Amino acid sequence: MPFLVDTDYEVQIRNWVKQIITQYKTDVLHQAELAAQAEMESYLRQRYDVAKIFSETGGNRNALIILYMVDIALYHLHANISADNVPEIRIIRYNAAKDWLKAVAKGDISPDLPEKPDEGEGGEGSGNQIVEFGSRPKYSERF
């Protein structure tokens, strides 16, 4: 089941404009949504459980994820028509979405998203290793 529904677009674009940029094809819209989701997952994967984020439905979905995913999808749809003539508002909103995702990935912003579960004590099984720094106590060889 797709993460976005038709009503998610109503806030940012009129339905007749959406029909024009998708060329009245639902598969074009679906491909843009999948590309937007993959782009978002690439930023969120390190800290958040992306499978859980994008499996939510209805009112359980995060409003910011919906907003930025629509922005990214609409940008890609406009770029599909003519990469040189993407409306300025789409470019601005796409860049804002990328900036938000970068800030989330860095940890500057902490949205209400499900954290990635720990995979064992000390990061076992997650590819993480514990590295300890330091040295042994200093010993004197003089008597």
BELFENUR-V193100 format. One record per helix or strand. SS is the DSSP state (~ for helix, > for strand). FROM is the first residue (numbers start at 1). LEN is the number of residues. If there is no record, write none. Layout:
((SS	FROM	LEN) (SS	FROM	LEN))
//
This chain:
((~	6	4) (~	15	7) (~	26	19) (>	48	1) (~	50	4) (~	58	3) (~	63	19) (~	83	3) (~	88	19) (>	115	1) (~	121	3))
//
